[in-house]
Amino acid sequence: MDNNDAAFVGSIPDYYDRGLGPVIFTDYAARMADQVAKSNPMRVLETAAGTGIVSRVLRDRLPAAAQLTATDLNEPMLAIAKGKFTSTDRVDFRIVDAQALPFADGAFAAMVCQFGIMFFPDKPKSFAEAYRVLAPGGRYFFSVWDTHRYNGFARVTDAVLKQTFPDNPPGFYRVPFSCAPIDPLKEMLIEAGFTDIAIDVASIDKSVSDIGLFASGLILGNPVSEQIRARGLTPEAVRDQVREALISEFGTNPTVVALQTIFYAVVKPR
């Protein structure tokens, strides 16, 4: 694994938000926000908030008086997130490590993390911290990607990287899809103390209106771009290869790609 697998810096956040957001994040963000908001929690923590794709929808779904605390380890990502809110929105942005949360025990009624667990080096510690900061009866909602088999965009992109760098392919596209096996995460959650574990596989056939912008997001919108530079090529050259591979696999604009994720909802017992 490369050292910068979670380094979303420079121009990466913008490509992430514009290139990847509309295709692979927004639909699942709406689903996640709806789940969290069902119980009308008044104190909500989001970790790995990124560019605020879930945060914005969640803020719209929560009661007006609810307080949302949106956190991420990468300041450049949160900088974009902040631009999606006004001064009247009840959102507090914090640079926070999800494995060492700087919040009091029982501080939140609900917690949410969309597609962040995979990047946490110490996942059991992150679950223990989630358990600690939730109030008794509090709920933790998070999601992870299923395997490349069910997410063809990732399989195609990873194949291009392996073909381009056969001796030392960038490892980034293994990381976001590394938590597809259910049993290891379930055991970690049980060990942390959570109960009422609900697991749901969610599939979407997603329309893509701009395959070129999507390809830019897949290469320029995450740390794989730096991994490519470190190997002596420009990310833009590889982006063009990915675009052609996506067109070959899925067709030209507009096209449809299949997405599949796994949603978890767990409870801290009273």
Secondary structure as UniProt FT lines:
FT   TURN            3..6
FT   TURN            10..11
FT   HELIX           12..15
FT   HELIX           16..25
FT   HELIX           26..37
FT   TURN            38..39
FT   STRAND          43..46
FT   TURN            50..52
FT   HELIX           53..61
FT   TURN            64..65
FT   STRAND          67..72
FT   HELIX           75..82
FT   TURN            83..84
FT   TURN            87..88
FT   STRAND          91..95
FT   TURN            98..99
FT   TURN            105..106
FT   STRAND          108..114
FT   HELIX           117..119
FT   HELIX           123..133
FT   STRAND          134..145
FT   HELIX           148..150
FT   HELIX           152..164
FT   TURN            166..167
FT   HELIX           172..174
FT   TURN            176..179
FT   HELIX           182..192
FT   STRAND          195..208
FT   HELIX           211..220
FT   HELIX           224..230
FT   TURN            231..232
FT   HELIX           235..250
FT   STRAND          255..267
//
